[in-house]
Amino acid sequence: MMIPELGLCIHCLKRLQLPSSTNTGPSALLKRRISRSLEPSLLSRGSRRYIQSQEFKPFVPPSPASLPKAAPPKTYRRTRRWIRRLLYLALGLGAAYEVDQRFLYASLTRSARTFWLGLLVATDYKINFRPHPPLAESIQALHNRNAERLFDLLRTNGGLYLKMGQAIAMQSAILPPEFQKMFSKMFDDAPQNDWKDAEKVILEDFGKTPEELFGVSFTGEPGKGVMERTARASASVAQVHWARLANGEEVAIKFQKREIAQQVGWDLWTFNLVPYISERLLLETDFVNEADNAERMAKLVAGEARLRDRVYIPKVYRELSSKRIMTAEWIEGVRLWDKDTLTRPWHGRWREGSPGCHGAPLNPPDRQTVAEIIRDHPSKEHLKPNRDWWKGHNGKGGLGVSLKDCMQTMVDLFSAQMFLWGWCHCDPHPGNIFIRRLPSGKPELVLIDHGLYVHMEPEFRHQYSLFWKSLMTFDNKTIGDIVRSWGINNPDVFASATLMRPYTGGDNSTSAGIKRTMSVKEQQKRHYEMQQQMRKGIREVLGDEKKWPRELIFIGRNMRIVQGNNQYLGAPVNRIKIMGSWASRSLVDSPDLSYRERFMNFGRHLLFKFVLFSSDVVFYSSKVAQFFGRKKNLEDDMEASMKKVAGDMGFELNHNVFDG
């Protein structure tokens, strides 16, 4: 340590050996300067500690022999092992994601998203499903946020997830009201794929280009047909394009979205549904199956005198169809949900039908107009001509048909499918039903989208017909015998679910028992109790699920949609009576029964027609009340009664089937 004022280090100062007794003279002066020069901290700690007392020796490096053995260098093997593992994991995940996006159309990503949401929702309900949720304001808030999560998942994943969401929406009465409201939005149009995807599907299935397969030209070449590359409609698994073939026939070409084939297997595995439902959904993506259903239904309708002049099934072009492409006759008509257009006055010529009625040829598009559209608007061509001349010059006309005739035809058709033929269309929502006007002024119902059907074996079909007939005559013994053979414990509750109205002919034991156990408490506690009692009610009704006919899932879907259609149009027909009459008559007309059985059933059918008179009294009383200003119709009254019965069982029926 150097002392700048003296130019000495501490070692040299030690060697000066100044006499301690000298207080005056040069030595004393030197000692005072040394004291002032030393740092106070150094003096306070004792300067002896920092003064070298040994003789100065120059530094000599130690010999190698005297040094200890060198320690091995640190290799950080564990750290490097984990870094390597993380790197491999990242590379594996990246490769899997790339393969998933390029070749599997995000199937793995969608499945992972589904499992994560399922875990999240299950955890949320495990923690918060109680009268006073710890992490939610109420049970309603809990249902609402999980309904939003599930809805977002179905819309984001798309494809078969949308189809599943629509299936849930049609049966959402068993769900809490928050789910009912959210799932009513599942019927919105899905986004359409690019035209290049449709071209690839055609090339993969037929080995031809669209021009070669359909004989069309996208440049307006004379002698060729024309086709729109912009879809006219887009659904969850397919989209529809309009085309006019070279022979003048107009067709609807339904292309399956290219990603569906890869996604469907993963999606069904993710849903983990019962085999019967998975099989139905898988068949819905097979357009060969849809073509088979359409042609079968066309033959059945043509062979039934009561329906052949009122129902039309579009023609299928087999040579232009495959498992992922279906080409069928183009239909001009009015959707069932357009009540105003159906009922407005007819402005067309007398004894003339609407365009295309019963297969009549359609007027061709103007060639010059088509060429101009192709040249000026190649990305958004709308080549199909507007055929709305029957609306008049002001566009305010309509088909001028009776809503009663429309609904009578619809209920007749689906009753024949259930009770007589055993092939039931399970997706009869208003978007799949067109109405056209016949030259006679009567409506013609056109049924499309034949992908989802269920087949009822003769034994089950006869049981179901007898069950319906017994409902109308309050034959409780027969009802009980039939439903117990289906593994159902309580006949009266199942009867109410079938009729879509309270069945008053039974003992109401299940609903009465549940109602007795329901205490009247604060609102949140009661809501929780209702959810709990709903589970109990289902267990009471469904005894042996192994015996339960799986066809009832989709038959119930059909009846619920038909009931919703009738309610939407103002309940112009007595749906219950029509279906009961078809059920009784089918036991006479069914070729599967012996002549002896059919003869005996004919006598019972005549008696049954007299019994139905009481149903007519109720129906026409409701119509008279409507005439004098009552806003609600018979279907509204039945739904209100069903809401009361369902409320006693823990269900809340809070929405119309076609809301949204």
QUIZI-V518781 format. One record per residue. N is the residue number from 1. PHI is phi in whole degrees, 0 to 359 (NA if undefined). Layout:
BEGIN
n/phi
N/PHI
N/PHI
END
This chain:
BEGIN
n/phi
1/NA
2/267
3/249
4/300
5/297
6/256
7/70
8/235
9/263
10/297
11/298
12/291
13/297
14/296
15/281
16/292
17/50
18/289
19/294
20/285
21/274
22/281
23/247
24/230
25/88
26/298
27/296
28/297
29/299
30/294
31/296
32/294
33/294
34/295
35/296
36/291
37/281
38/288
39/292
40/302
41/293
42/293
43/290
44/293
45/276
46/97
47/289
48/298
49/295
50/254
51/261
52/288
53/265
54/269
55/289
56/294
57/227
58/295
59/290
60/240
61/300
62/292
63/283
64/302
65/293
66/279
67/282
68/290
69/293
70/294
71/284
72/295
73/292
74/286
75/258
76/54
77/296
78/295
79/297
80/295
81/296
82/290
83/297
84/295
85/297
86/296
87/295
88/298
89/298
90/297
91/295
92/296
93/295
94/297
95/295
96/297
97/296
98/295
99/298
100/299
101/288
102/278
103/246
104/253
105/52
106/64
107/297
108/293
109/298
110/293
111/293
112/297
113/297
114/293
115/297
116/296
117/295
118/300
119/296
120/296
121/293
122/299
123/295
124/300
125/288
126/299
127/277
128/250
129/279
130/201
131/307
132/235
133/298
134/288
135/240
136/209
137/292
138/197
139/294
140/299
141/295
142/298
143/298
144/295
145/290
146/283
147/295
148/296
149/299
150/292
151/297
152/298
153/297
154/296
155/289
156/290
157/289
158/65
159/59
160/293
161/297
162/295
163/298
164/296
165/298
166/293
167/296
168/294
169/298
170/288
171/244
172/285
173/297
174/277
175/260
176/300
177/304
178/297
179/288
180/301
181/295
182/291
183/284
184/294
185/273
186/286
187/266
188/294
189/299
190/272
191/295
192/268
193/278
194/290
195/300
196/298
197/294
198/295
199/299
200/294
201/297
202/299
203/295
204/290
205/274
206/242
207/70
208/228
209/277
210/303
211/297
212/288
213/289
214/262
215/67
216/247
217/228
218/265
219/242
220/79
221/295
222/299
223/83
224/252
225/280
226/229
227/212
228/270
229/272
230/265
231/293
232/278
233/206
234/223
235/242
236/291
237/243
238/208
239/221
240/243
241/242
242/268
243/209
244/239
245/288
246/297
247/277
248/94
249/277
250/265
251/228
252/254
253/257
254/259
255/259
256/286
257/299
258/299
259/282
260/297
261/301
262/281
263/276
264/297
265/296
266/297
267/295
268/294
269/294
270/293
271/297
272/55
273/279
274/295
275/306
276/296
277/293
278/300
279/296
280/296
281/294
282/293
283/295
284/292
285/267
286/256
287/284
288/293
289/298
290/296
291/297
292/300
293/298
294/295
295/291
296/297
297/293
298/298
299/292
300/296
301/294
302/297
303/271
304/249
305/298
306/286
307/233
308/298
309/267
310/242
311/236
312/227
313/247
314/299
315/290
316/255
317/262
318/297
319/292
320/248
321/235
322/211
323/292
324/243
325/227
326/230
327/250
328/224
329/300
330/286
331/248
332/261
333/186
334/247
335/295
336/298
337/284
338/270
339/299
340/298
341/293
342/294
343/258
344/297
345/299
346/283
347/252
348/276
349/285
350/292
351/59
352/234
353/268
354/287
355/306
356/81
357/300
358/52
359/84
360/294
361/298
362/258
363/293
364/284
365/287
366/287
367/298
368/294
369/296
370/298
371/297
372/294
373/294
374/298
375/285
376/266
377/227
378/293
379/271
380/227
381/280
382/234
383/271
384/292
385/291
386/282
387/243
388/245
389/300
390/288
391/275
392/87
393/291
394/266
395/72
396/256
397/278
398/209
399/282
400/66
401/255
402/271
403/296
404/296
405/295
406/299
407/288
408/299
409/295
410/296
411/294
412/299
413/298
414/285
415/292
416/297
417/299
418/285
419/265
420/253
421/264
422/80
423/239
424/246
425/288
426/253
427/222
428/272
429/288
430/303
431/291
432/259
433/231
434/253
435/240
436/237
437/260
438/278
439/304
440/285
441/93
442/276
443/279
444/242
445/266
446/249
447/254
448/239
449/58
450/258
451/284
452/250
453/234
454/236
455/257
456/258
457/298
458/307
459/297
460/293
461/296
462/294
463/298
464/293
465/296
466/295
467/299
468/294
469/297
470/291
471/299
472/286
473/252
474/56
475/277
476/294
477/295
478/295
479/301
480/298
481/297
482/291
483/290
484/290
485/291
486/267
487/82
488/252
489/281
490/246
491/292
492/291
493/290
494/294
495/296
496/297
497/295
498/288
499/285
500/62
501/202
502/298
503/271
504/261
505/269
506/263
507/267
508/54
509/292
510/292
511/295
512/293
513/296
514/292
515/295
516/295
517/277
518/274
519/276
520/262
521/230
522/301
523/301
524/295
525/293
526/295
527/299
528/295
529/296
530/298
531/295
532/292
533/291
534/300
535/298
536/297
537/297
538/297
539/296
540/294
541/285
542/265
543/274
544/245
545/290
546/290
547/273
548/291
549/293
550/293
551/299
552/297
553/301
554/275
555/295
556/298
557/298
558/301
559/294
560/294
561/290
562/298
563/299
564/295
565/298
566/296
567/294
568/296
569/273
570/94
571/52
572/287
573/231
574/273
575/301
576/299
577/295
578/297
579/293
580/297
581/294
582/295
583/298
584/290
585/293
586/295
587/287
588/265
589/270
590/296
591/287
592/283
593/264
594/287
595/297
596/297
597/296
598/293
599/294
600/295
601/293
602/294
603/297
604/295
605/295
606/297
607/296
608/297
609/298
610/290
611/296
612/293
613/301
614/297
615/295
616/295
617/300
618/296
619/297
620/288
621/297
622/294
623/294
624/296
625/298
626/295
627/299
628/268
629/109
630/288
631/282
632/277
633/255
634/296
635/295
636/296
637/297
638/295
639/292
640/298
641/295
642/295
643/298
644/294
645/297
646/295
647/297
648/294
649/264
650/101
651/268
652/230
653/265
654/242
655/220
656/285
657/298
658/247
659/299
660/87
END
